[in-house]
Amino acid sequence: APYARVRPIQEAGFQVLTYADELLPCGYQKPAELAALIRAWEGLYDLVRPDVLIANSAPTALLAARSRDIVTVTVGIGYEVPALSVPMPAFRFWDKTDISVIQNHEKRIVSIINTALDMLGHKSITALQDILQTDLSYLTTFPEIDHYPLRTNGEYIGPSFVADVGNEIDWLPRHEGRKRIFAYLSHGQHINSVIQALRSLP
C-alpha cells in the first residue's frame, strides 16, 4: 500500500493537539508528496476496482477514495476512528486549549490537502472531517475507554481480539458519598487483597 516514511516535525514548540497534527509527519507536510500518495492510491483502486474499502487508520486511502465510487467503512479503536467535528476535537479534551489554536492547526492541514487535491484536479474539502466521513464506522472498543468521550459518530461493537463480550454491570444506585470505581488490574499476588478492600467500601 502507498505510504510515506514518517518524519518527525522539526518545529520549535510544535504540539500534537488533534488528529490534524498526527497527519503532518505522515506525508502531509508537502502538497506534492501528498498528491503523489493520493495518485498512488487511486492507481491501486483503478487496478483492483473495489466495491468496498474497509480502512483501519488509513486517512490517505479514504482521501483518495473520495474520487471513486467506493463504499467506505472504518473499523478500529477510538484513536483509529476519530470523532468527527469542525475543528477536529482535541486529544486532551480535559485541557482548556484555546479553540483558535486548534482551528489554526486544522486550517494548516486543510490547506495542504486542498493544494494537493487541486494539483490532481479534484474538488477541495472544507474541513478535515470531510476525508474521514465514511458510509459505516465500527468501533472495536467500549464507550467507557473511547479516546473521544463526546463522540457522535460510529457504532461500538467491542474489542475484536476477544470472543467473550462480558456481562452487563448491574451498578448499585447512586447515593450521596458513594463512588463507582473502575479498577483495571493485572493478576498478581495482591489481587485478592485489593478485591477485598474494594468490597469493604460503600
SERO-4910 file (N, C-alpha, C, O; in steps of 0.05 Angstrom, whole numbers):
BEGIN
 pado doro    nc1    nc2    nc3   cac1   cac2   cac3    cc1    cc2    cc3    oc1    oc2    oc3
  Ala    A     17    -24      0      0      0      0     17     25      0     39     25     13
  Pro    A      9     46    -14     25     71    -14     27     83     14      7     84     28
  Tyr    A     51     91     21     54    104     47     79    122     46     96    119     29
  Ala    A     80    141     65    103    159     67    119    152     91    107    145    112
  Arg    A    145    154     89    162    150    113    156    172    133    156    196    127
  Val    A    151    164    158    144    183    179    168    200    185    190    190    191
  Arg    A    164    227    184    186    245    190    177    263    213    157    278    210
  Pro    A    190    262    236    182    279    259    182    308    251    198    317    236
  Ile    A    163    323    263    162    352    258    184    366    273    187    364    297
  Gln    A    200    381    258    223    395    270    217    424    274    233    442    265
  Glu    A    195    430    286    187    458    291    188    464    320    177    448    336
  Ala    A    200    486    328    201    493    356    173    498    367    157    512    355
  Gly    A    168    485    389    142    489    402    119    474    390     96    477    398
  Phe    A    124    457    370    102    442    357     90    422    377    104    408    391
  Gln    A     63    422    379     49    404    396     28    389    381     15    400    363
  Val    A     25    364    387      3    347    376    -22    352    392    -24    342    415
  Leu    A    -40    367    381    -65    374    395    -89    358    386   -106    349    401
  Thr    A    -90    353    359   -113    339    347   -103    319    326    -79    317    321
  Tyr    A   -122    305    314   -115    286    293   -101    300    270    -85    287    256
  Ala    A   -107    325    265    -94    340    244    -63    340    247    -49    337    228
  Asp    A    -54    344    271    -26    344    277    -13    317    273     11    315    267
  Glu    A    -28    296    277    -18    269    273    -12    263    243      5    246    237
  Leu    A    -26    277    225    -23    272    197      3    284    186     15    273    167
  Leu    A     11    307    196     34    322    185     59    305    180     70    307    159
  Pro    A     67    288    200     92    273    195     88    250    175    108    237    168
  Cys    A     64    245    167     58    221    150     52    228    121     34    216    109
  Gly    A     67    246    110     64    253     82     46    277     78     39    283     55
  Tyr    A     38    291     99     20    314     96     35    341    101     22    361    105
  Gln    A     61    341     99     76    367    102     78    382     76     79    406     76
  Lys    A     80    366     54     84    379     28     62    370      9     57    346      5
  Pro    A     48    389     -4     26    382    -22     34    363    -44     19    345    -52
  Ala    A     58    367    -56     67    350    -78     70    321    -69     63    302    -83
  Glu    A     81    317    -45     84    290    -34     56    277    -29     52    254    -35
  Leu    A     38    293    -18     11    283    -12     -3    276    -38    -17    256    -40
  Ala    A      0    293    -58    -12    288    -84     -2    262    -96    -18    247   -108
  Ala    A     24    256    -93     35    231   -103     23    207    -89     17    187   -101
  Leu    A     19    210    -63      6    188    -47    -22    183    -56    -31    161    -59
  Ile    A    -37    205    -60    -65    203    -69    -66    189    -96    -83    172   -101
  Arg    A    -49    198   -114    -48    187   -141    -41    157   -140    -52    141   -155
  Ala    A    -23    149   -122    -16    121   -120    -40    104   -110    -45     82   -120
  Trp    A    -54    115    -90    -78    101    -81    -99     99   -103   -112     78   -106
  Glu    A   -103    120   -118   -122    120   -140   -115     99   -161   -132     85   -172
  Gly    A    -89     97   -166    -79     77   -185    -85     49   -175    -92     31   -191
  Leu    A    -82     45   -149    -88     19   -137   -118     13   -140   -126    -10   -146
  Tyr    A   -135     33   -135   -164     29   -137   -172     23   -166   -189      6   -171
  Asp    A   -159     37   -185   -165     32   -214   -157      3   -222   -170     -9   -238
  Leu    A   -136     -7   -210   -127    -34   -216   -145    -55   -203   -152    -75   -217
  Val    A   -152    -51   -178   -167    -72   -163   -198    -68   -168   -212    -88   -167
  Arg    A   -206    -43   -172   -235    -36   -175   -252    -47   -152   -270    -63   -157
  Pro    A   -246    -39   -128   -262    -50   -105   -289    -37   -103   -293    -14   -112
  Asp    A   -308    -52    -92   -335    -41    -87   -336    -29    -59   -351    -11    -53
  Val    A   -319    -41    -41   -319    -32    -13   -290    -28     -4   -273    -45    -10
  Leu    A   -285     -7     11   -259     -2     24   -263     -4     54   -279     11     65
  Ile    A   -249    -23     67   -250    -25     96   -223    -14    106   -202    -26    101
  Ala    A   -224      8    121   -199     21    129   -195     21    159   -214     24    174
  Asn    A   -170     17    166   -163     19    194   -140     39    196   -117     34    188
  Ser    A   -146     63    207   -126     84    209   -112     89    183    -87     88    181
  Ala    A   -128     95    162   -117     99    135   -130    124    122   -145    121    103
  Pro    A   -124    148    133   -136    172    122   -130    178     93   -147    188     79
  Thr    A   -106    172     84    -99    177     56   -114    159     37   -122    167     15
  Ala    A   -118    134     45   -135    116     29   -163    126     27   -176    125      6
  Leu    A   -174    137     49   -201    148     49   -202    174     32   -221    178     17
  Leu    A   -181    190     33   -179    214     18   -180    208    -12   -194    221    -27
  Ala    A   -165    188    -20   -164    180    -49   -190    168    -58   -198    170    -81
  Ala    A   -205    155    -40   -230    141    -47   -252    161    -53   -272    154    -65
  Arg    A   -248    187    -45   -269    207    -50   -274    211    -80   -296    218    -87
  Ser    A   -254    205    -96   -257    209   -125   -266    184   -140   -268    183   -164
  Arg    A   -272    163   -124   -281    138   -136   -308    130   -124   -315    139   -102
  Asp    A   -323    113   -138   -349    103   -128   -344     79   -111   -349     56   -120
  Ile    A   -336     83    -86   -329     61    -68   -343     66    -41   -343     88    -31
  Val    A   -356     45    -31   -368     46     -4   -345     45     16   -328     28     13
  Thr    A   -345     63     35   -323     64     54   -332     57     82   -353     65     91
  Val    A   -316     41     96   -321     32    123   -296     35    139   -274     28    130
  Thr    A   -298     46    163   -276     48    181   -280     29    205   -303     27    215
  Val    A   -259     16    213   -260     -3    236   -235      2    253   -213      3    242
  Gly    A   -239      4    279   -216      8    297   -224     18    324   -247     23    330
  Ile    A   -203     22    340   -208     33    367   -213     63    364   -213     74    342
  Gly    A   -219     76    386   -226    104    385   -206    122    371   -214    140    357
  Tyr    A   -181    117    376   -160    134    363   -160    129    333   -157    149    318
  Glu    A   -163    105    324   -162     98    295   -186    108    280   -185    112    256
  Val    A   -209    111    294   -233    121    282   -240    147    297   -256    147    315
  Pro    A   -228    169    289   -231    194    304   -260    204    305   -276    199    286
  Ala    A   -267    218    326   -292    231    328   -292    254    308   -271    267    303
  Leu    A   -315    259    296   -316    280    275   -329    305    285   -350    305    298
  Ser    A   -315    327    280   -326    354    286   -309    375    272   -288    368    260
  Val    A   -319    399    272   -304    421    260   -299    442    281   -317    455    291
  Pro    A   -273    447    288   -250    431    280   -250    403    294   -267    398    311
  Met    A   -231    386    286   -229    360    299   -224    364    329   -210    383    337
  Pro    A   -236    347    346   -234    351    375   -205    347    385   -189    332    373
  Ala    A   -199    360    407   -173    357    420   -169    330    432   -188    319    443
  Phe    A   -145    319    430   -139    293    443   -142    296    474   -155    280    487
  Arg    A   -130    317    484   -132    322    513   -157    339    519   -155    363    524
  Phe    A   -180    326    518   -205    341    520   -208    354    547   -224    373    550
  Trp    A   -194    344    567   -196    356    594   -180    382    597   -185    397    615
  Asp    A   -162    387    578   -147    413    579   -164    435    565   -179    429    547
  Lys    A   -161    459    575   -176    481    563   -159    495    541   -150    518    544
  Thr    A   -154    480    519   -138    491    497   -154    512    483   -178    508    477
  Asp    A   -141    534    476   -154    556    461   -164    545    435   -149    534    419
  Ile    A   -190    548    429   -202    537    405   -190    549    380   -189    536    359
  Ser    A   -180    574    382   -168    586    358   -142    572    351   -135    571    327
  Val    A   -127    562    370   -103    547    365   -109    521    350    -96    514    330
  Ile    A   -130    507    359   -138    482    346   -148    488    318   -142    473    299
  Gln    A   -163    510    314   -172    517    288   -149    523    269   -150    516    245
  Asn    A   -129    537    279   -106    543    262    -90    518    254    -81    516    232
  His    A    -88    499    272    -75    474    266    -90    459    243    -78    449    225
  Glu    A   -117    460    245   -133    446    224   -132    461    198   -130    449    177
  Lys    A   -133    488    199   -131    504    174   -105    497    159   -105    496    134
  Arg    A    -84    493    174    -58    487    161    -60    461    145    -52    460    122
  Ile    A    -70    440    157    -71    414    144    -92    414    121    -87    402    100
  Val    A   -114    428    125   -134    430    104   -123    445     79   -129    438     57
  Ser    A   -107    465     84    -95    480     62    -76    462     46    -76    463     22
  Ile    A    -60    446     60    -41    427     47    -57    407     30    -50    401      8
  Ile    A    -78    396     43    -95    376     29   -108    388      4   -108    376    -17
  Asn    A   -118    412      6   -132    425    -16   -112    432    -39   -120    430    -62
  Thr    A    -88    439    -32    -68    444    -53    -62    419    -68    -59    419    -92
  Ala    A    -59    397    -53    -54    371    -66    -78    362    -83    -74    353   -106
  Leu    A   -102    366    -74   -126    359    -89   -128    376   -114   -135    366   -135
  Asp    A   -121    402   -112   -122    420   -135   -101    411   -156   -107    412   -180
  Met    A    -78    401   -147    -58    391   -166    -68    368   -182    -59    363   -204
  Leu    A    -87    353   -170    -98    329   -183   -124    335   -197   -137    317   -209
  Gly    A   -134    360   -195   -159    367   -208   -183    358   -193   -204    354   -205
  His    A   -180    353   -166   -203    344   -150   -215    366   -134   -204    388   -130
  Lys    A   -240    361   -126   -255    381   -110   -242    384    -83   -233    365    -71
  Ser    A   -242    408    -72   -230    414    -47   -248    406    -24   -271    400    -28
  Ile    A   -237    405      0   -252    399     25   -255    425     41   -240    444     36
  Thr    A   -274    425     59   -277    449     76   -266    444    104   -259    464    118
  Ala    A   -265    419    112   -255    412    139   -243    385    138   -249    369    121
  Leu    A   -226    379    158   -212    353    158   -232    330    161   -227    308    150
  Gln    A   -254    334    175   -273    313    178   -284    303    151   -294    280    149
  Asp    A   -282    319    130   -293    312    104   -279    287     93   -292    270     80
  Ile    A   -253    283     99   -239    260     88   -243    236    106   -236    213     97
  Leu    A   -252    239    130   -255    217    149   -284    208    151   -289    188    165
  Gln    A   -302    221    138   -330    214    138   -334    189    121   -326    189     97
  Thr    A   -345    168    132   -349    143    117   -378    134    117   -394    145    132
  Asp    A   -384    114    101   -411    104     99   -419     89    125   -441     91    135
  Leu    A   -399     74    136   -403     60    161   -378     63    178   -356     66    168
  Ser    A   -382     62    204   -360     65    223   -364     47    247   -384     50    261
  Tyr    A   -345     29    252   -347     10    274   -324     14    293   -301     14    285
  Leu    A   -331     16    319   -311     20    340   -306     -6    355   -324    -16    369
  Thr    A   -281    -16    354   -275    -41    368   -265    -34    396   -243    -42    404
  Thr    A   -282    -21    411   -275    -13    438   -302     -9    453   -323    -15    442
  Phe    A   -300      1    478   -323      7    494   -326     37    497   -305     51    497
  Pro    A   -350     48    500   -353     77    504   -337     87    528   -327    109    527
  Glu    A   -334     70    549   -321     79    573   -291     85    569   -279    100    584
  Ile    A   -279     72    549   -250     76    544   -244     87    516   -222     85    506
  Asp    A   -264    100    504   -261    113    479   -242    137    483   -243    150    503
  His    A   -226    143    462   -208    166    463   -224    192    462   -214    213    471
  Tyr    A   -249    191    452   -265    214    449   -292    210    464   -310    198    452
  Pro    A   -294    219    489   -319    213    504   -344    228    494   -366    220    501
  Leu    A   -341    248    477   -364    263    467   -371    256    438   -383    271    424
  Arg    A   -363    232    430   -366    223    402   -396    222    395   -413    215    411
  Thr    A   -402    228    369   -429    224    358   -429    205    335   -451    197    326
  Asn    A   -406    199    323   -405    180    300   -395    153    309   -379    151    328
  Gly    A   -403    132    294   -392    105    299   -410     88    317   -425     98    334
  Glu    A   -408     62    312   -423     42    327   -403     25    343   -384     14    332
  Tyr    A   -408     23    369   -390      7    386   -396    -23    383   -419    -31    387
  Ile    A   -376    -39    375   -380    -68    373   -362    -83    392   -362   -108    391
  Gly    A   -347    -70    408   -330    -83    428   -303    -92    416   -300    -91    392
  Pro    A   -285   -100    433   -258   -108    424   -259   -131    404   -276   -149    406
  Ser    A   -241   -130    384   -241   -150    363   -222   -173    371   -221   -193    356
  Phe    A   -207   -171    393   -188   -191    400   -197   -211    421   -182   -227    430
  Val    A   -222   -209    429   -233   -228    448   -260   -238    439   -275   -223    426
  Ala    A   -266   -263    444   -291   -275    436   -313   -269    457   -337   -269    450
  Asp    A   -305   -266    482   -325   -262    504   -333   -233    505   -316   -215    505
  Val    A   -359   -227    505   -368   -200    506   -372   -190    535   -378   -166    539
  Gly    A   -368   -208    554   -370   -199    582   -399   -197    591   -418   -204    576
  Asn    A   -403   -188    616   -430   -185    627   -437   -156    631   -419   -139    636
  Glu    A   -462   -150    629   -472   -123    636   -467   -118    666   -473   -136    682
  Ile    A   -457    -95    673   -452    -89    701   -478    -78    714   -490    -59    703
  Asp    A   -487    -90    735   -510    -81    749   -501    -62    772   -498    -70    795
  Trp    A   -497    -37    764   -488    -17    784   -508    -13    805   -533    -13    800
  Leu    A   -499     -9    830   -517      0    851   -526     28    846   -512     44    833
  Pro    A   -550     36    855   -559     63    850   -540     83    863   -527     78    883
  Arg    A   -538    106    850   -520    127    861   -532    138    887   -555    144    889
  His    A   -514    141    907   -522    153    933   -501    174    940   -478    172    932
  Glu    A   -509    193    956   -491    214    965   -467    202    979   -469    186    997
  Gly    A   -443    209    970   -419    200    982   -409    173    973   -388    164    981
  Arg    A   -424    159    956   -417    133    946   -404    136    918   -415    149    900
  Lys    A   -381    124    914   -367    127    889   -368    101    873   -369     79    885
  Arg    A   -366    103    847   -363     79    830   -334     77    822   -322     97    814
  Ile    A   -323     54    824   -294     50    819   -291     31    796   -302      8    796
  Phe    A   -276     39    775   -268     21    754   -239     15    758   -221     32    755
  Ala    A   -232    -10    766   -205    -18    772   -195    -36    750   -206    -58    745
  Tyr    A   -174    -28    736   -163    -43    714   -137    -56    725   -117    -42    727
  Leu    A   -138    -81    732   -116    -94    747   -105   -118    733   -119   -132    719
  Ser    A    -79   -122    736    -67   -146    726    -65   -166    749    -64   -159    772
  His    A    -66   -192    742    -67   -212    763    -40   -214    777    -19   -220    764
  Gly    A    -39   -210    803    -14   -211    818    -19   -221    846    -42   -228    853
  Gln    A      2   -220    862     -1   -232    889    -19   -216    907    -29   -227    927
  His    A    -24   -191    901    -41   -174    918    -69   -171    908    -85   -156    920
  Ile    A    -76   -185    886   -102   -180    874   -125   -186    894   -145   -171    894
  Asn    A   -123   -207    909   -145   -214    928   -148   -193    950   -170   -186    958
  Ser    A   -126   -182    959   -127   -161    979   -141   -136    968   -156   -123    982
  Val    A   -135   -130    943   -147   -106    930   -177   -111    928   -193    -93    934
  Ile    A   -185   -134    918   -214   -140    915   -228   -139    942   -250   -128    944
  Gln    A   -216   -150    962   -228   -149    989   -231   -121    999   -251   -113   1011
  Ala    A   -210   -104    995   -211    -77   1003   -234    -61    989   -248    -46   1001
  Leu    A   -236    -66    962   -257    -53    947   -285    -62    957   -304    -46    958
  Arg    A   -287    -88    963   -313    -99    971   -322    -87    998   -346    -85   1003
  Ser    A   -303    -80   1015   -310    -69   1041   -319    -40   1040   -330    -29   1059
  Leu    A   -314    -27   1017   -322      1   1015   -352      4   1009   -364    -16    999
  Pro    A   -364     27   1014   -392     30   1008   -398     33    979   -421     36    971
***
